[in-house]
């Protein structure tokens, strides 16, 4: 509770400052937003911006950790991405479909509806399993198989849909694709070195720790723009004895 209160205070101060100097950013647009002459109250703005902040960080980092775990468990797919980084956008779509970190979505029925002989009255809260929908055999060929080369897959429901479609979906896709290119390029022979523990499957899930093992001698260095290549006599410190053959990294979620 203390953390939420601190976040609310931070967001509230940010909104108050933004009111004085409105720009073309999202917070300014929310402040300007009007519906039938009514605008968001300060409390409503604080809640909206706080949700956006949380959704823009917690989801992507957990989905990246989950993606690395799944790829490490499918070495053929990892190697394919190493050799063909242009597959990264397709890999992101497939990984989010195959193992999303948001397993369900909550909706409220606006009308009486009957589905599969079950009557759902208007106003009923419904928890839809988007993870199950993403593996529907009527929609996807071999839905339980991970294939980052999957051609023309049906849209997955991880990002929601229609008026509830995720605002940050495109940004998340770009971030995940870039991150996977870098991770697989730096560690072309990575594999899991121990069990992975996950947060409870409620809301946003994901690995709490992901131990990864890789061959240090096969690490591919990524040169910075304008960097001068090192010579054989200028390579800096080597890995310690315990990591002479292997490097180990434990990445927190």
Buried (B, 14 or more C-beta within 10 A) or exposed (E): EEEEEEBBEBBBEBBEEBEEEEEEEEBBEBBEEEEEEEEBEEEEBBBBBBEBBEBBEBBBBBBBBBBBBBBBBBEEBBBBBBEEBEBBBBBBBBBBBBBBBBBBBEEEBEEEEEEEEEEBEEEEEEEEEBBEBBBEEEBBEEBEEBBBEBEEBEEBBBBBEEEEEBBBEEEBBEBBBEBBBEBBBBBBBBBBBEEBEBBEEEEBBBBEBBBBBBBBEEBEEEEEEEEEEEEEEEEEEEEEEEEEEBBEEEBEB
